[in-house]
Every structure is written in structure tokens, then in C-alpha cells.
Amino acid sequence: MMMKKMLLMLLVAFATQFACAQQAQKVFDAFRSEKKAEYTSVPGVLMALAGDKVKDDNVAAVLKEVKSARVLRLGNCKKRTRKKFAQQVAALSKEGYEEYARTKQGDSDLLVMIKKDDELISEIITCVYSESNCVGVLVKGNINPEDLGAIVDMMGD
């Protein structure tokens, strides 16, 4: 009887962890079927090929570490749909994601959230939201934070 309880507890713990790990993907899946939403998925193989063509070592390293990239455009959707997507991305902070960057430029808000496994970044979700547009990008992989930081520093210059 004790063994059954232990097995059941282990199964529940695993299922809970698995459900949380898929949270950003669930947000994308929920909104990609919205009327007028545009969704594109790029497999890791294409990202690795792009990494072979890039001259900057940090950019090439990040591209080779990416397993998949998904882009969701909600610019033609209703305003409340765009706003709800941006709110759900921001709410991922309660699901183990941490805010990596937040900025406002003109009427657009940019939010970048990351999820780490050990020392590597397993997911990056970016949301650019304004009154008239909303774009989400979800990148999955095993990304070295130092490579990502070097790219951010390079873009800031």
C-alpha cells in the first residue's frame, strides 16, 4: 500500500512539473487559433543552418542551440485578444519564468521572459504589444546565457 502511495505521489509531481513546463507553449497554442492570427514555426534544423551562415560567433552559437522558434502575430486580431495575450505572457512570471528585459519605445511595450533549466536558458518568450499590434516569439533550446548576453550587449551599442 505504501508503495502505491509513493508511486502515485511521484506521478502527480511529474505531471505537475510537466504541465508547468509547457505553460508558454499553451499560451501560444491558445492564441494561434484566434481569428486572423498568423503563426509560423521554424524547426531547430533551419536555425542551425542559419547559425552556420552568421559571422558573429555569439549569434551563431545561440542559433545552433535553438531547438525551435515560433512567431505569433496578432496585429489583425481584436484589441482585447492582443491585450489578453500580452497579459498572459506577463503572468508567466508566476509559472517559473523570470523577466529578462522590459522596455517601452513609443507606444510599444517589449517584454522578454526566460525560463532556465540548471544554468542554461530553455525558453525565451518575447512579446511586443501596442494598441494596434502584438507579436509573440517563443524560442526553445539550451541557450547559454553568456551568448545571449553578448548579443543583447551588441544590440545596445
C-alpha positions in Angstrom: 0.0 0.0 0.0 2.8 2.4 0.9 4.5 1.7 -2.5 1.2 2.6 -4.3 1.0 5.9 -2.5 4.7 6.7 -3.2 4.2 5.9 -6.9 1.0 8.0 -7.1 2.8 11.0 -5.4 5.7 10.6 -7.8 3.3 10.5 -10.8 1.4 13.6 -9.6 4.6 15.5 -9.0 5.9 14.6 -12.5 2.5 15.6 -14.1 2.5 18.9 -12.3 6.1 19.7 -13.4 5.3 18.7 -17.0 2.2 20.9 -17.1 4.1 23.9 -15.8 7.0 23.3 -18.3 4.5 23.6 -21.1 3.0 26.9 -20.0 4.4 29.3 -22.6 3.5 26.8 -25.3 0.0 26.6 -24.0 -0.4 30.4 -24.3 0.8 30.3 -27.9 -1.5 27.3 -28.7 -4.5 29.1 -27.2 -4.0 32.2 -29.3 -2.7 30.8 -32.6 -6.3 29.6 -33.4 -7.7 33.1 -32.9 -9.4 34.6 -35.9 -6.9 36.5 -38.1 -3.9 35.3 -36.0 -0.7 34.4 -38.0 1.5 31.6 -36.7 4.9 30.4 -38.0 7.1 27.7 -36.6 10.8 27.3 -37.5 12.5 24.0 -36.7 15.9 23.8 -35.0 17.5 22.4 -38.1 16.8 25.6 -40.0 18.1 27.6 -37.1 21.3 25.6 -37.0 21.7 26.2 -40.8 21.3 29.9 -40.2 23.9 29.7 -37.5 26.4 28.3 -40.0 25.9 31.4 -42.2 26.2 34.0 -39.5 29.6 35.7 -39.0 29.2 36.7 -35.3 30.3 33.8 -33.0 27.8 34.6 -30.3 24.8 34.8 -32.7 26.0 31.6 -34.4 26.2 29.8 -31.0 22.7 30.9 -30.0 21.2 29.9 -33.3 22.8 26.4 -33.1 21.4 26.0 -29.5 17.8 26.7 -30.6 15.5 23.7 -31.0 12.5 25.6 -32.3 11.2 29.1 -32.8 7.6 30.1 -33.0 6.2 33.5 -34.1 2.6 34.6 -33.4 1.3 37.8 -35.0 -2.0 39.1 -33.6 -1.9 42.5 -35.3 -5.1 41.8 -37.2 -6.9 40.4 -34.2 -9.3 42.2 -31.9 -7.7 44.6 -29.4 -8.9 42.6 -26.4 -7.3 39.5 -27.9 -3.9 41.3 -28.2 -4.2 42.7 -24.7 -5.1 39.3 -23.2 -2.1 37.6 -24.9 0.3 40.3 -23.5 -1.3 39.8 -20.0 -0.9 36.0 -20.2 2.8 36.3 -21.2 3.4 38.7 -18.3 1.6 36.2 -16.0 4.2 33.6 -16.8 6.3 35.1 -14.0 4.1 33.0 -11.7 4.9 29.9 -13.6 8.7 29.8 -13.2 9.6 32.3 -15.9 11.7 35.4 -15.0 11.7 38.8 -16.5 14.8 39.3 -18.6 14.0 42.7 -20.1 11.2 45.2 -20.2 11.1 48.4 -22.1 8.8 50.9 -23.7 9.5 52.6 -27.0 6.9 55.0 -28.4 3.6 53.3 -27.9 5.1 49.7 -27.9 5.9 47.7 -24.8 8.5 44.9 -25.0 8.7 42.1 -22.5 11.2 39.3 -22.6 10.8 36.4 -20.2 13.1 33.4 -19.8 12.9 30.0 -18.2 16.1 28.3 -17.0 17.0 24.6 -16.6 20.1 24.4 -14.5 22.4 27.1 -15.9 21.0 27.1 -19.5 18.0 29.0 -20.8 15.4 26.5 -22.0 12.8 29.1 -23.2 12.7 32.7 -24.2 9.3 34.3 -24.8 9.2 37.8 -26.2 6.0 40.0 -26.5 5.8 43.3 -28.3 2.5 44.9 -27.6 0.9 48.2 -28.7 -2.6 49.5 -29.2 -2.5 48.4 -32.9 -0.2 45.4 -32.9 1.0 42.4 -30.9 3.8 39.9 -31.8 5.0 37.0 -29.7 8.1 34.9 -30.2 8.8 31.7 -28.4 12.3 30.2 -28.6 13.1 26.8 -27.1 16.5 25.3 -26.8 19.5 25.0 -24.5 20.9 28.5 -24.7 24.0 29.7 -22.9 23.1 32.9 -21.0 26.6 34.4 -21.8 26.0 34.1 -25.6 22.6 35.7 -25.2 24.0 38.5 -23.0 26.7 39.2 -25.6 24.0 39.6 -28.3 22.0 41.9 -26.1 25.1 44.0 -25.4 26.0 44.1 -29.1 22.5 45.4 -30.0 22.7 48.0 -27.3 25.8 49.6 -28.8 
